[in-house]
Amino acid sequence: MKLHEVNFGYLNGKEVKLFTLENNSGMTIKVMNYGATITSIIIRDKAGNPTSVSCGFDTLEAYFSEDYLENAPYFGCTVGRYCSQIKDATFKLNDVDYRLAKNCGNNNLHGGLAGFDKKIWDAKQFETNETVGVHFTLQSFDGEEGFPGNVFINLKMELTNENEIRFNYHATTDKTTPLSFTNHSYFNLSGFKNTVETHQVKVYSNKLQEMDNSGAATGKILDVSDTINNLQSGQVIAEIQNDLGDGFEHFYVFDNLETKLLKVAEVIEPETNRKLEVFSTEPCMLFYTGKYTSNKLQRNSNEEYGKFRGFCCETHRWQNGPNIPDSPNTFTSPEKPFESTTVLKLTF
């Protein structure tokens, strides 16, 4: 296994580092400490040829281009304090109303105007007998983006010889506060030769969060067993999207009260037989097929992004959880730290 660190540029006088992790089968991940962001995932086929399978850029400047900032797809970053939307950018806790930034209509999205994806994390590379990785740490201060509590976050991002990317999150707080983290990588298992509509997807749940017209969860859980949204037996993305008349932006809910590491989804690209398996301790996963991604974005002329050219499997706490009574583990207290693990496994 190999591990390498280089300078990726500077932001507001602070160094941005780029770490390259490589396992014994030649799978390579590049991740920077700005936003604890995966910039590249490359896997090799059976003939040893490298293929890029995730959205990202090769320069720091590309993450600040007008087209990228205007579209805001969150390629590869670590999202926090709270994933997805919080209705009306407000929630009540212990009879106190907390007001957050409105950065998605009237709602709060992905932590606000300057969430964890826009922070420079402290980062240190490490190596064990079985993995190479980066240990990221970040402090979020009381009142930041409107959230209560001083929060200290640890993220261990590791690559194994089994082609697994492991995300282990741990966080502590001095005040009860909502926390929900995810990695926001977009994948195209064809190597961006085709859209992701040719991919076949399984999600091991028959439950969806109901969404209102603003895009926030209402608190109602829908049984989709007898509908086209039930993906447990495996479906071709294009066929379901044709029936939906739209792309996927579905929040699937899992019965996992004991927070065990369970397989929650898999996606297969039939032409290459590449497969992404998703394992998580989290109670929810957003399956998203990039229906809002700008066609102007690309890594280079051979790797163009855009609508339906990348999918996300974002594991996290319930969307709009702070406003939904009894949503599982939405709030983290000083007495009980935040713990979460997600594993993304790529095979071919």
C-alpha positions in Angstrom: 0.0 0.0 0.0 1.1 3.6 -0.7 0.5 6.9 0.9 1.6 10.3 -0.4 1.0 14.0 0.6 1.5 17.1 -1.6 0.6 20.8 -1.5 -2.7 21.4 -3.4 -2.7 25.2 -3.0 -3.6 27.9 -0.5 -6.9 29.3 0.7 -7.0 32.5 2.8 -3.4 32.0 3.7 -3.8 28.4 4.8 -2.3 25.4 3.1 -4.6 22.9 1.4 -3.1 19.4 1.3 -3.8 16.6 -1.1 -3.4 13.0 0.0 -3.1 10.0 -2.3 -4.1 6.6 -1.0 -3.3 3.5 -3.0 -3.9 -0.1 -2.2 -2.2 -3.3 -3.5 -4.7 -3.8 -6.3 -4.0 -0.3 -7.7 -7.2 1.4 -6.4 -6.4 5.1 -5.8 -8.2 7.8 -3.8 -7.2 11.4 -3.7 -8.6 13.5 -0.8 -7.9 17.1 0.2 -8.3 18.7 3.6 -10.5 21.4 2.3 -13.9 20.1 3.1 -12.3 16.6 3.8 -13.2 16.2 0.1 -12.5 13.2 -2.1 -11.3 14.6 -5.4 -10.7 11.4 -7.3 -11.4 7.6 -7.1 -9.6 5.4 -9.7 -10.0 1.7 -9.9 -8.4 -0.8 -12.3 -10.1 -3.3 -14.5 -9.0 -6.9 -14.8 -6.5 -5.9 -17.5 -5.0 -3.3 -15.1 -6.3 -0.3 -16.9 -7.1 2.7 -14.6 -10.6 4.2 -14.7 -11.9 7.3 -12.9 -15.3 6.6 -11.3 -16.1 9.7 -9.2 -16.8 13.4 -9.9 -14.1 15.9 -8.9 -11.3 18.2 -10.1 -7.5 18.1 -10.4 -7.0 21.6 -9.2 -8.1 23.5 -6.1 -9.1 26.5 -8.3 -11.7 24.4 -10.1 -13.7 24.1 -6.8 -14.1 27.9 -6.9 -15.0 28.4 -10.5 -18.2 30.4 -11.2 -19.9 27.4 -12.8 -19.2 25.1 -9.8 -20.1 27.7 -7.1 -23.4 28.5 -9.0 -24.4 24.8 -9.3 -23.0 23.8 -5.8 -23.1 20.0 -6.3 -20.9 19.3 -3.3 -18.6 16.8 -5.2 -16.9 14.4 -2.8 -17.1 16.6 0.3 -17.8 15.9 4.0 -21.2 17.5 4.9 -22.1 18.9 8.3 -23.3 20.0 10.8 -26.5 18.5 9.4 -27.1 16.8 6.1 -29.9 17.7 3.7 -32.6 20.2 4.5 -34.0 21.6 7.7 -37.4 23.0 7.2 -37.7 26.8 7.4 -34.0 26.9 8.6 -35.2 26.6 12.2 -35.8 24.1 14.9 -36.8 24.1 18.6 -34.7 22.4 21.3 -35.4 22.7 25.1 -37.9 25.5 24.4 -35.3 27.6 22.5 -35.8 28.5 18.8 -32.7 28.2 16.7 -32.5 30.0 13.5 -30.1 28.9 10.7 -29.1 30.3 7.4 -31.6 30.0 4.5 -29.5 28.6 1.7 -32.0 26.5 -0.1 -35.2 28.6 -0.6 -36.5 29.1 2.9 -34.7 25.9 4.2 -31.2 25.2 5.5 -29.2 22.8 3.4 -26.0 20.8 4.3 -25.1 22.9 7.3 -25.6 26.3 5.8 -23.6 28.9 4.0 -20.2 27.7 5.4 -20.7 24.1 6.4 -18.0 21.5 7.0 -17.5 21.2 3.2 -16.1 24.8 3.2 -13.7 24.4 6.1 -10.0 23.5 6.1 -9.7 20.5 8.3 -6.6 19.5 10.3 -5.3 16.3 8.6 -2.7 13.7 9.2 -2.0 10.6 7.1 -1.6 7.2 8.7 -0.9 3.6 7.8 -1.8 0.3 9.5 -1.1 -3.3 8.5 -4.3 -3.4 6.5 -5.2 0.2 5.5 -3.9 3.6 4.5 -5.9 6.7 5.4 -6.2 10.2 6.6 -7.3 11.3 10.1 -9.3 14.6 9.8 -10.3 16.8 12.8 -12.3 19.9 13.0 -13.8 22.2 15.7 -17.2 23.8 15.1 -17.9 26.6 17.5 -21.1 27.4 19.5 -23.4 29.5 17.4 -21.7 28.6 14.1 -24.3 28.8 11.3 -26.8 29.1 14.1 -26.3 25.7 15.7 -25.7 25.3 19.4 -22.7 23.8 21.1 -18.9 23.6 20.6 -18.4 20.4 18.6 -15.2 18.5 18.0 -15.3 16.2 15.0 -13.0 13.2 14.2 -13.2 11.5 10.8 -11.0 8.6 9.8 -11.1 7.9 6.1 -9.4 4.7 5.1 -8.7 2.6 2.0 -8.4 -1.2 2.4 -6.9 -3.9 0.2 -10.5 -5.1 -0.3 -11.3 -1.9 -2.3 -13.3 -0.5 0.7 -13.4 3.2 1.5 -14.2 3.4 5.2 -15.6 6.5 6.9 -15.6 6.5 10.7 -17.1 9.6 12.3 -16.9 10.5 16.0 -18.0 13.8 17.5 -18.4 15.3 20.9 -20.3 18.4 22.0 -20.7 20.5 25.2 -24.4 21.3 24.4 -27.1 19.1 22.9 -27.1 19.7 19.1 -28.3 18.1 15.9 -25.5 16.3 14.0 -25.6 14.4 10.8 -22.5 13.8 8.6 -22.0 12.2 5.2 -19.6 11.9 2.3 -21.1 13.4 -0.8 -19.2 11.5 -3.6 -20.8 11.1 -7.0 -20.1 7.9 -8.9 -20.3 6.7 -12.5 -19.2 3.1 -12.7 -19.0 3.3 -16.5 -16.1 5.7 -16.1 -18.3 8.5 -17.5 -18.7 6.8 -20.9 -22.5 6.7 -20.3 -25.0 8.3 -18.0 -25.8 6.4 -14.7 -29.2 5.6 -16.2 -27.8 2.3 -17.5 -26.8 1.2 -13.9 -28.9 -1.2 -11.9 -29.7 -0.2 -8.3 -30.8 -2.1 -5.2 -31.7 -0.3 -2.0 -32.7 -2.6 0.9 -35.7 -0.7 2.2 -39.4 -0.4 1.4 -39.7 2.9 3.3 -39.3 6.5 2.1 -39.4 9.8 3.9 -42.3 11.9 2.5 -41.3 15.3 1.2 -43.2 18.5 1.0 -43.2 21.1 -1.8 -40.1 22.8 -0.3 -38.1 19.6 -0.4 -38.1 19.0 3.4 -39.3 15.8 5.0 -42.8 16.0 6.6 -42.2 13.3 9.2 -44.4 10.8 7.5 -42.8 7.5 6.4 -44.2 6.0 3.2 -44.5 2.2 2.6 -43.4 1.9 -1.0 -43.5 -1.9 -1.2 -45.9 -2.1 -4.1 -44.6 0.9 -6.0 -41.9 1.6 -8.5 -39.8 3.2 -5.7 -39.2 -0.2 -4.2 -35.7 -1.1 -5.4 -35.1 -4.1 -3.2 -35.1 -6.6 -6.2 -32.9 -4.4 -8.4 -34.0 -2.0 -11.1 -32.5 -0.2 -14.1 -32.3 3.5 -13.2 -33.6 4.6 -16.6 -36.7 2.5 -16.4 -37.7 3.8 -13.1 -36.9 7.4 -14.0 -39.0 7.1 -17.1 -41.9 6.0 -15.0 -41.2 8.8 -12.4 -40.8 11.4 -15.1 -37.9 12.7 -13.0 -34.6 11.7 -11.5 -34.0 10.1 -8.1 -33.9 12.3 -4.9 -35.3 9.7 -2.6 -34.6 9.4 1.2 -34.8 5.7 2.1 -35.3 4.7 5.7 -33.7 1.6 7.3 -34.8 -0.3 10.4 -31.5 -0.3 12.3 -32.2 0.8 15.8 -29.2 -1.0 17.1 -27.0 1.0 14.6 -25.3 -2.2 13.2 -23.2 -2.0 10.1 -25.6 -3.3 7.5 -25.6 -3.5 3.7 -28.1 -0.9 2.6 -27.5 -0.6 -1.2 -25.6 -1.7 -4.2 -25.3 -0.3 -7.7 -24.0 -2.3 -10.7 -22.8 -1.1 -14.2 -23.8 -4.1 -16.4 -21.3 -3.5 -19.3 -18.2 -3.6 -17.0 -19.8 -5.5 -14.1 -18.4 -2.8 -11.8 -20.3 -2.7 -8.5 -20.5 -0.3 -5.6 -21.8 -1.8 -2.3 -22.8 0.5 0.5 -22.7 -0.5 4.2 -23.8 1.8 7.0 -24.9 2.2 10.6 -27.1 5.1 9.6 -30.9 5.1 9.6 -31.3 6.9 6.2 -29.8 7.1 2.8 -30.4 9.6 0.0 -30.2 8.0 -3.4 -29.6 10.8 -5.9 -28.9 10.6 -9.6 -27.6 14.1 -10.2 -30.7 15.6 -11.8 -29.6 19.1 -10.9 -25.9 18.7 -11.8 -24.7 21.3 -14.4 -23.6 20.1 -17.8 -20.9 22.8 -17.7 -18.8 20.8 -15.2 -16.0 18.5 -16.1 -12.7 17.2 -15.0 -11.4 17.3 -18.5 -12.7 16.7 -22.1 -12.7 12.9 -21.4 -14.6 13.2 -18.2 -17.7 15.4 -18.5 -20.3 15.7 -15.8 -23.9 16.9 -15.9 -27.5 15.6 -15.4 -27.7 11.9 -14.7 -23.9 11.5 -15.1 -23.2 10.7 -11.4 -25.2 9.1 -8.5 -24.8 9.6 -4.8 -25.5 7.2 -1.9 -25.6 9.6 1.0 -26.0 7.8 4.3 -27.0 10.0 7.3 -29.7 10.8 9.9 -33.2 11.6 8.9 -33.7 14.6 6.6 -35.3 17.5 8.6 -34.7 15.3 11.7 -34.5 18.3 14.1 -38.2 19.0 13.3 -39.5 15.4 13.4 -40.3 14.0 16.8 -38.6 10.7 17.6 -36.4 10.8 14.6 -33.5 8.4 15.5 -30.3 9.9 16.9 -30.9 13.3 15.5 -29.5 15.1 18.5 -26.1 14.5 20.1 -25.6 15.3 23.8 -22.5 15.8 25.9 -23.3 12.5 27.6 -23.4 10.4 24.4 -20.9 11.2 21.5 -21.8 10.9 17.9 -20.7 7.7 16.2 -21.2 6.6 12.6 -19.6 4.2 10.1 -20.2 3.9 6.4 -18.2 1.7 4.0 -18.2 2.0 0.2 -16.8 -1.1 -1.5 -15.9 -1.1 -5.2 -15.5 -4.4 -7.1 -15.4 -5.6 -10.7 
